[in-house]
Structures are given as structure tokens and as C-alpha cells.
Amino acid sequence: MNILTSFTNGIARAGGGALPKFRLSFTNRWLRLAFVLAVVALTFAGARLVSLGLLYVGLAVWAYRRWREGSRGLAYFLAAALVVGVGLYGFAAFEVWNMRAWRARHFDDMVLLAEDGTYEGEGKGRRGPIKVELTVKSHKVERFDVVRHYDTIPIALGAFDELKELLRGRSDLDVDAVTGATYTSYGAINAARDAVWKGVAGAPTISLVSKVTLWLTSLKLQRVTLHSLAVLFIVVLLFDYTIQAALVEGTGQSLNCMDCQTCVGACPVKRVEGKLFPMEMVLRARLGDYDAVAKLMEYCVGCAKCAAKCPAGISAPSVAAAVAQYLRKQKREEEAEFFEERV
């Protein structure tokens, strides 16, 4: 975090103080959300474009607020990033189109054009990727082996054995799928085609920059991906509620609250606007709802009777004081001073 902070401060100095108020701290929920979206984008291939899009929209909203405050550095950066991103995606799309067009023109001659050697390729089977090795000698298929697959074993093995016999000695890969294993067969055949193209000298390929661009912008939302994202959202939500109190010094004790309401019985205030006090204030601190805590702590008299009765040793005045200190760090001086003066 120190490296990131130094880097951000360096940008701020170089940009004439474009980011003077930004602090890299995971007590900032927006920063945590950005981090989670980045992890999702790297983890789920089918949701990378969606995750990066949501991240960009969030940054754009923040940039707009910074623009209204007179700081335009982030807005210029995001605009440049969008232009560069669109340009890279366009370049990647052109390379893919060029490669496919070239392969379509030489589809029937792929084995004849390939140099002698053993090449690896990958295709999509029924249940996952299929990786194969293809050996070409004297412009004919000498050997075909499946290295890895995820399809049903009895069906797949039979299909692969039959494909080995069909492909051996051929000068092309134009064979029919095995009956009863259509998806598996076409996955293996496409993997063989992917392999043989690597042995063709002068064939257009996709550059590393384009591969990274296409990897980042992948979008293949399927039922499994959507289900995984839903589960991840629930886990992140629970984690976020817990970590917020743990990150703000002094409010971590709110995680021990058992909702027993002993503090309510000891408190001279007991209820505030129909809510049980001070337990409601402690629970709000656990959830990171510091605006609600700031309103409720105006009624705390600092007698500490709740702390004396609490079986978990939680002190509501201490939690309120920690929130006041947090508000002061967030430049909300008036709310902090109001409580600190009373207590």
C-alpha cells in the first residue's frame, strides 16, 4: 500500500495536485468495490468485460465529482484510457479477422503448407477445452494424440481412437465427426486445426497485445458464470460488512455484539426514534453505517453503564468516540466535535 500511495501522490504532484484528497485506504468502500471488481474481472472469463465496465463507470462518476471540484486530471486519464482501449480492441478485432480470412482461403491446404514437426492445439469440447498434439511429416498427418480433455471418458476415448485412425496419413483434416460424440469430435478436430496452423510459415497470428486485450474484454455469460457471480456477491457483501468495522480503529468491538439487549436495559436513554439504544448504534457501526451512528451518538451521555453490563465488554461511548475520530479523518469536523465536546 505504501508503494501505491507514493505512486498516487507522485501523480498528484505531477498533475498539479489533481488527486489531493484521494487516500488509498480499504476503509473506503469504493476502493474495496474497485478491488473486488478487478478480482472478478481476472477470475471469471465470462464476466471480465462487464466487471471492467462497472469499474469504469464507477471511476467516471468519481471523475465527474472531481471535475466539479476543479480537478480534471482523472477525467482526462479516463478519457485517454477509453480511447486507447477502443483502439486496442479495434486492432485486436482486425487481427482476428485477418487471421480467420487467411485461414479460410487456405483451409484445404493447411496440412500441405505445414512444416514437419509436432504442434499443440486446443479446441472446445462438450464439457471443456480439448488439447491435442499433432505430428506432421512429409505434408501428412503422422500422429494425433489427445493430451487433455474434460468430456465423458467412455464416449471421448472411443471417439479419439477412431479419429486417430481417420487422420493418420491424411494430407487434410476434413473428416466427419464420430457418431454419438459430435461435440467431442469437432472439439478434437478443431484442436488439430489449431495445431497445424502453428506449423505454417508466414501464417498471420494474433500479437501478444491483442491476446491480452481480448482476454480482458472476454464476455461469455453462461448459467454457471451468473450463478458463481451471485454467490460471490453474497460472500463479498458479508465480508464487506465484517471488514468495515475491523478496519476502523475502535469499532471492531462491535463485531462481538450478541444482540442480547443488556445494554438497552442499563442505558438511561433506552430508545431513540423507536430504535433500541445503544445497541442500534453498535450494530450500525458493525455495518459501517457511520451516518446513522453520527445521528444516534448525539443522544449518548457517556455514562458507560452499557459497558459495565455488556457480557462481551462492548462500550457504546467508546464505539461512538471511534466513529467521531473516523469522521474527523474524513473531514467531517462538526459531527466529530459535537460528540467529543459532550463526552
Phi, psi and omega in degrees: 000329179295321179296316180296320179296316178298319180297315180296318179296324177296319176298318181298317180294319181292328181267015178072034179081035184294332182235054187289335186261356184279127178235126179283096180215134181285001169288346175276113184294329178294322177293320178295321178297318178298320179296317180295317179298322177295318178296317178298317180298325180280335187269314186259109182299324183283352185237011184297314183296319179296315181296315179294326177295316177296320178298317181294319179298318178299316177295325179295320177297316178297319179297323178296317178296320178295325179297317180293335177275357178099002180255117187248003183299315182293321180297317178296321179296315180294322178296316178296320179297321179295316179297313180296318180298314179297320179296316179295320179294319177298318178296317179297318179297322178295318179297319178296315179299315180298318180294316180293322179295319180294318179294325178295324180290330183247026186300317184281349185248015188299317180288323179295329181274342185285142175278159180298139180154177178248129186231150179254144178215166183221138177226172183259117176271194181289323185244006180160183181291149175242124180251131183230163171239131182235127179253125180248133178215126181057040176063031175220155178284116180267325184208142178224120182227139175268121183274318184206141177204166182234009182281171181303124190301307183302318181289315184295316182298320178296319179294319181294319179298320180291322178294325177303316180290322181292323185273334184299125176085359182276153176258010175210174181243023183275078179239156180277157177289153178284133181298131181089355179217051187297307182296318179296318181296312181294327175298317179291319179296316178296326176295321177296320177295319177299324181289316186291331179296333180290344178264002180268114180290136178085359179288135180295141179233177178262129181290164180298321179298318180291322178298316179295318180298313180293328178294320181286332186255020180293142180214100179221066183292117178237175183300318181295318180296315180297320178296317180296321179294323179295316178296318180297321179299316179297316181296316180295320180298313179295318180296320182294320179297325182283315187288335181300312180292327181289330183278332181271116185303128177096342180261356179297335179296339179295341179292341181272358183296131181257006180058034183278344178069016175298322180296328180295319180293330182274337186285134177290343181272310174069310181224140176226114180054041178081002181253142180293127184238135009263007183301321180299321179294319179295315181294324177295324177294323177299321182277354181079015179274076187285340174294318178293321178297319180298324179286319183288327185287353174294338183266354180285130180263358177071027182282340178066018176294329179295320180294324181290330183265338186296125179291341179263358177076024180278137177247110179299318176300324178294318177297317179297319179296322178295320177294321177299318177296321178296317179297325178296320178294332178272014178067028176253068190296318187298316180294321180293313183295326181301312182288317184298324179292322181291319184273000000 
